[in-house]
Amino acid sequence: MMQAVNVSGVNVYPSKIVCVGRNYVAHIRELGNDLPDGMVVFNKPNSAITDILRSHIDDQILHYESELAFTIEHGKLVAVGFGLDLTKRTLQAALKAKALPWERAKAFDGAALFSTFVALPRDVRSLSLRLDVDGELRQAGGVDLMLYQPDAILKELATFTTLEDGDIIMTGTPAGVGEIRSGQLFEGTVLQGEKILVSATWTAR
């Protein structure tokens, strides 16, 4: 069964989630990665979408990565929301060490959570996010800190893949990623300047 996200009160069924990795310098450094020569892109399937935040899957500890997420309509960015990209970090490190793809660590069922999406403001550069866990700020960052900003991401993706109406673009995570622990309360917020556009909360299981 296809999974849906809520875009301005309407259920939308993305065919895929296109993710940009290594898009914030501080996050690249915290994981000990090199600055990429070009845009790092990977996909998550529709089956990755869930509203249940898990701390473990298949005995693997999950890590959170908060991201600004955008939905597509007629090839354009039309709405913004808060997203959590979940990662099996130990598995990802093992795959990277062997120069293997990341899908087993990134594209599993239950690997993506989203707030409601709201209409995109005219000034995309003013957008930012924050993630609080148990009332403590864990991540904060925005478009101004991205190596590749949303319009540049959209232009690059169009060179090699078709974006269907409803597809989601996740734009990378700022520094501050970490383990998810059962019982923790996650609150994600998208801001335009100081104004809150949308927020969502999840309690980890």
C-alpha positions as CSV (number, residue, x, y, z in Angstrom):
1,M,0.0,0.0,0.0
2,M,1.4,3.4,-1.0
3,Q,2.2,5.7,1.9
4,A,1.0,9.3,1.9
5,V,2.1,12.7,3.2
6,N,-0.1,15.7,4.0
7,V,0.4,18.7,1.7
8,S,-1.8,21.6,2.7
9,G,-4.5,19.3,4.0
10,V,-4.5,16.9,1.1
11,N,-3.0,13.4,1.1
12,V,-0.3,13.1,-1.5
13,Y,1.5,9.8,-2.5
14,P,5.1,10.4,-3.4
15,S,6.6,7.9,-5.9
16,K,10.0,8.5,-4.3
17,I,12.1,10.6,-1.9
18,V,15.2,12.0,-3.4
19,C,17.8,12.8,-0.8
20,V,20.9,15.0,-0.9
21,G,23.7,14.0,1.3
22,R,26.7,15.9,2.7
23,N,25.1,19.3,2.1
24,Y,26.2,21.0,5.3
25,V,29.9,21.4,6.0
26,A,29.6,21.0,9.8
27,H,27.8,17.7,9.4
28,I,30.4,16.4,6.9
29,R,33.1,17.2,9.4
30,E,31.3,15.6,12.4
31,L,31.1,12.3,10.5
32,G,34.7,12.5,9.3
33,N,33.7,12.6,5.6
34,D,35.4,14.5,2.8
35,L,33.8,17.4,1.0
36,P,32.2,15.9,-2.1
37,D,33.3,17.0,-5.6
38,G,29.7,17.0,-6.7
39,M,26.2,16.6,-5.3
40,V,25.6,13.4,-3.3
41,V,22.2,11.9,-4.2
42,F,20.4,8.8,-3.1
43,N,16.8,7.7,-3.1
44,K,14.3,6.3,-0.5
45,P,11.2,4.4,-1.7
46,N,7.7,5.3,-0.9
47,S,7.7,2.4,1.6
48,A,10.2,4.3,3.7
49,I,7.5,6.8,4.8
50,T,6.1,6.2,8.3
51,D,4.7,8.2,11.2
52,I,6.3,5.9,13.8
53,L,9.7,6.9,15.1
54,R,11.7,3.8,16.0
55,S,14.9,3.7,18.0
56,H,15.8,0.2,16.6
57,I,15.0,-1.9,13.6
58,D,16.3,-5.4,13.2
59,D,18.5,-4.9,16.3
60,Q,20.2,-2.0,14.6
61,I,20.4,1.3,16.5
62,L,18.9,4.2,14.4
63,H,20.3,7.7,14.1
64,Y,18.2,10.8,13.4
65,E,19.0,13.4,10.7
66,S,16.6,16.4,10.5
67,E,16.1,18.0,7.1
68,L,14.2,20.6,5.2
69,A,12.0,18.7,2.8
70,F,10.1,19.9,-0.3
71,T,7.4,18.5,-2.4
72,I,7.2,18.8,-6.2
73,E,4.4,19.8,-8.5
74,H,4.8,20.3,-12.3
75,G,8.6,20.2,-11.8
76,K,8.7,23.0,-9.2
77,L,9.1,23.2,-5.4
78,V,5.6,24.0,-4.0
79,A,5.6,23.1,-0.3
80,V,8.0,22.7,2.6
81,G,8.0,20.5,5.6
82,F,10.2,19.0,8.3
83,G,11.7,15.6,7.7
84,L,13.6,13.0,9.7
85,D,16.0,10.8,7.7
86,L,16.7,7.7,9.8
87,T,20.0,5.9,9.3
88,K,21.4,2.5,10.4
89,R,24.7,4.2,11.1
90,T,26.8,1.1,11.9
91,L,25.6,-0.6,8.7
92,Q,26.2,2.6,6.7
93,A,29.8,2.8,7.9
94,A,30.4,-0.8,7.0
95,L,29.0,-0.3,3.5
96,K,31.0,2.8,3.0
97,A,34.2,1.1,4.0
98,K,33.6,-1.5,1.2
99,A,32.5,1.2,-1.3
100,L,29.1,-0.3,-1.5
101,P,25.7,1.6,-1.9
102,W,23.9,2.9,1.2
103,E,20.4,1.7,0.5
104,R,20.4,-1.0,3.2
105,A,21.2,1.7,5.7
106,K,19.0,4.5,4.3
107,A,16.1,3.1,2.3
108,F,14.6,0.6,4.6
109,D,10.9,0.6,5.5
110,G,10.3,3.2,8.3
111,A,13.3,5.3,7.3
112,A,11.5,8.7,6.7
113,L,9.1,10.8,8.8
114,F,7.5,14.1,7.8
115,S,5.5,16.9,9.3
116,T,2.6,18.3,7.3
117,F,3.8,20.2,4.3
118,V,2.8,23.9,3.9
119,A,2.9,26.2,0.9
120,L,6.4,27.4,0.0
121,P,7.1,31.0,0.9
122,R,8.5,33.3,-1.8
123,D,11.9,33.7,-0.1
124,V,13.2,30.1,0.1
125,R,16.6,31.4,1.4
126,S,14.9,32.5,4.7
127,L,14.0,28.9,5.6
128,S,15.6,27.0,8.4
129,L,14.9,24.1,10.8
130,R,15.4,23.2,14.4
131,L,15.2,19.9,16.1
132,D,14.6,19.6,19.9
133,V,14.9,16.3,21.7
134,D,13.4,16.2,25.2
135,G,13.3,20.0,25.1
136,E,17.0,20.3,24.3
137,L,18.2,21.8,21.0
138,R,20.0,19.2,19.0
139,Q,20.1,20.5,15.4
140,A,19.6,23.9,13.7
141,G,20.4,25.1,10.2
142,G,19.0,26.5,7.1
143,V,19.2,27.2,3.4
144,D,22.0,29.8,4.0
145,L,24.3,27.0,5.2
146,M,23.7,24.6,2.4
147,L,26.4,23.8,-0.2
148,Y,23.6,23.2,-2.7
149,Q,20.5,25.3,-2.2
150,P,17.0,24.1,-3.2
151,D,16.8,25.6,-6.6
152,A,20.3,24.3,-7.5
153,I,19.3,20.8,-6.2
154,L,16.2,20.9,-8.4
155,K,18.2,21.9,-11.5
156,E,20.8,19.2,-10.9
157,L,18.2,16.4,-10.3
158,A,16.4,17.4,-13.6
159,T,19.6,16.4,-15.5
160,F,19.2,12.7,-14.7
161,T,15.8,11.9,-13.2
162,T,12.1,12.7,-13.6
163,L,10.4,14.2,-10.6
164,E,6.7,13.2,-10.4
165,D,4.1,15.3,-8.8
166,G,4.2,14.7,-5.0
167,D,7.8,13.5,-5.0
168,I,9.8,14.7,-2.0
169,I,13.3,16.2,-2.0
170,M,15.2,16.0,1.3
171,T,18.1,18.6,1.4
172,G,20.6,17.3,3.9
173,T,21.1,17.6,7.6
174,P,23.1,20.1,9.7
175,A,25.5,19.0,12.5
176,G,24.1,17.4,15.6
177,V,23.0,14.0,14.4
178,G,22.8,11.2,17.0
179,E,21.2,8.0,18.3
180,I,17.5,7.7,18.9
181,R,16.5,6.4,22.3
182,S,13.2,4.9,23.2
183,G,10.9,7.3,25.0
184,Q,12.6,10.5,23.7
185,L,10.3,13.3,22.5
186,F,11.3,14.8,19.1
187,E,10.0,18.1,18.0
188,G,10.9,19.4,14.6
189,T,10.2,22.9,13.4
190,V,10.5,24.7,10.0
191,L,10.9,28.5,10.3
192,Q,10.8,31.4,7.9
193,G,13.1,33.8,9.7
194,E,11.6,33.8,13.2
195,K,8.2,32.7,12.1
196,I,7.2,29.1,12.7
197,L,5.7,27.6,9.5
198,V,5.1,24.1,10.6
199,S,6.1,21.7,13.4
200,A,5.6,18.1,14.3
201,T,6.3,15.9,17.3
202,W,7.1,12.2,17.7
203,T,7.9,10.0,20.7
204,A,10.5,7.3,19.9
205,R,9.6,3.7,20.4
